[in-house]
């Protein structure tokens, strides 16, 4: 594959973000480390170099300063030595020169000096200067220590002039002494005076001469030249006078007034002294009057000057080098600052670039991904390619995962949608979908000017099947029902399951009501065929309610309600019927709702009351028990029997408080029996199936017993077969507990419900009450007679008492007595009456029994 | 006839003999001592001028001994002693040696392509020094001692012309003119006294940013460093030496020798070439040479 920048970029775009950023991080780190290392190395090298220079130069500077200090000290030492040329000062010069030499050696060995040949030459020159200085200092010392060479004039003064001075003075004093011994003549006196004057002049001259010498050495006057000139003039004056006096004395000597020889001698001494004075004067007047100064000026000072100049040059070089170092360090600092700034800018740019890349390769794709999720959330489907901003491996994986997830979500959504709109058992559309389709169908029917038919179907006795054979069988039955319904309908029709055992069928394009009737009959016919579920062959029927739209109603809810009402009425007609909705049904439903409200207030308003119907023992013709029957004193409708409102009571949940009330009232009534002495007369109370379902009966009964303190043994709990069908196991359990408490259990309306015989297997049943329907046609109806006989026999075999209901004729009584029925109940003896009336009946009965 | 032949033969043989003798008289001459003033270190001076000494040896057919000293005092002692037959030094040295010891100039340098050189005073551009009068009370570094013609005498002359006398400013001395300029760049002084093309020297450019320096004042152009011969040297020999040195420029080998000496070429020189130097020296040093 040919390498090209484009192909490289394309390849790079596909590698994973992890790899990409790892590469970038490594590269960036490498660059930063390299740059930092280079920067550190550069700074380190430069600063190290500068530091070494500084160190070396500092050392050179120290040595140079030492040398300069020594030179200054040497100069001072020279001055001291010149003033006081003793051994100590001489040694001091020698020591200082040696120290100076050692400073020069330090300079010679200094690295900073060595790296510059001109500086090296300078130091070598300093070394040679030192040697010269040492030589010159030796000469200076020698001259200074040598009195003759130091100030030649002084040597002459100290030797010749002093000697001649002393000789002259001695001669003079001798003459003065000699003359003073014989001052007898005028001339002698005159000679004496001359000698004294000579003496004085000589002293003065010597004094002036000495003063001049002092001035020459720097004493007494600021203006040396003027002072010396004055003294010279004075000396000259005195010399003239002395000369004159010596001439006069010479004349006197020739006259033997004074020792002429002495005078001649004095004259000679004076001339020698004055000649010497002239030479001394000449020497003192010359520039070389002091040889130590000459040596210092000609030999020592030039070397010192040279040394000073070289030292100055070296110090200058040191200063320049220091300035260079400072400049270099400043440049280094500036470079470092620039480097830091550049590094900071680079890092900032790199960060921005990194952010840009991060934004482009991660944030933006993530944002796009977020948009994709949002689109998905609102239901807008777009291909993932649209969001495929980055081809990096992670994003490709993410996009793939997103697609997979979306597919799964869609699948599940679809499934959920399906589940939300379909029944999970039968897979038929559910109520929600039905409503939706019904709405559309109504709209279409209005456009097309056709009708929509809605059937509501309810399986008859489904609960019994479910409870007796199990939910599994019930479910299978529902599924088969669904299949049969679908077989009965067109593809364009909607068969739906509403829940439980309720189904609905939506039929569109109905032009004739007969279509619905035909459909209903077809369905009923389909139900006539037994359902085979496993080993069971089940016969199931259905009640169908039919509503037509828009003729009955044009809204979904209304049409559904109409169909429901119609189905309700179809159920009332018995099993396997269909009913079309009519307006009256609605009125019935409305009335139903009104009654419901009224019932809710009935208990509070004490509109309920009990009536009691006696049960008479066939042998003794005594009342053995009374059945408590509930009545509602309706404010408008008068007294209503339970049949009129019991279903509503059970639907509304009022059954429990009403049952509680019934039990309590019945118990109270029993207590009245007891008060009246009829404690053997039991009280029978009917319990509704809904109470019996969930152990509520226990609470209700226990509360009533506790409240009324009635003996449980005096209570008979009556239940119907239908009640047991709903929850047989639960009911059996509850009844067993009640029986254990001491109560008696009666099975009411026996023979009318399904599985009557199975109910007799329950151990709890004490009394079987034969339904009135079996008694009504006795003795005319043979089947009924046989049934009753069988029921009595069977019950007796099971140790149960039998009570026949609805006895109204003597014939019935006779029959029943003949077949050994235990007790009877019916209008023949008494219609249901209020409690007080029962007491009367009991008293009457008692009176009759007692005769 | 025989006499004529003898005369002819004598004449014929005498000429070569005379020539050979004359040649022998030159080639057999004593060694000459070449002295170079210690402007640089001894080793550097040796390496720079040894090729010239060899070239002169070859040309003159006599040994040329190159002598160097460690300092100027030693060098001047030899000049004063007339120890050098040929000597190279600066313009002041020449006029002084000419005046005191009779040395005669034969050639003069052309350096960096310049036949002449001027003295100048340099300052930093940011020094706020605009005229020589502004240097009053300031420190000036000179690139040589009091006897340095271009590094001290000429710049001092400029100062004198501007009315600054000794004591009106501080004097300091660097080891060389480039070092004086470098020191001024690094603010060790306000001004430097040096030659007029110092800022063009590679050694100076290497050390400092010459764009920050400027020439405050420049003197007249003067003859460059001279080469002189001893007073006692014959004119013939002196001429020969001059010719040899001037001709170096005409050969590759000669150019290499000149390059080693860091000289562009050598030009014939006369004493009158240094008249201006005498005038200026008189003003600055008070010496009438």
HADDOCK unambig.tbl for C-alpha pairs under 7 A between the chains (distance, minus, plus):
assign (segid A and resid 118 and name CA) (segid B and resid 41 and name CA) 6.78 0.50 0.50
assign (segid A and resid 121 and name CA) (segid B and resid 41 and name CA) 6.25 0.50 0.50
assign (segid A and resid 125 and name CA) (segid B and resid 70 and name CA) 6.93 0.50 0.50
assign (segid A and resid 125 and name CA) (segid B and resid 71 and name CA) 6.90 0.50 0.50
assign (segid A and resid 313 and name CA) (segid B and resid 173 and name CA) 5.80 0.50 0.50
assign (segid A and resid 313 and name CA) (segid B and resid 174 and name CA) 5.02 0.50 0.50
assign (segid A and resid 313 and name CA) (segid B and resid 175 and name CA) 6.09 0.50 0.50
assign (segid A and resid 316 and name CA) (segid B and resid 174 and name CA) 6.85 0.50 0.50
assign (segid A and resid 319 and name CA) (segid B and resid 188 and name CA) 6.89 0.50 0.50
assign (segid A and resid 320 and name CA) (segid B and resid 183 and name CA) 5.31 0.50 0.50
assign (segid A and resid 320 and name CA) (segid B and resid 186 and name CA) 6.09 0.50 0.50
assign (segid A and resid 320 and name CA) (segid B and resid 188 and name CA) 6.63 0.50 0.50
assign (segid A and resid 323 and name CA) (segid B and resid 186 and name CA) 5.75 0.50 0.50
assign (segid A and resid 324 and name CA) (segid B and resid 186 and name CA) 6.95 0.50 0.50
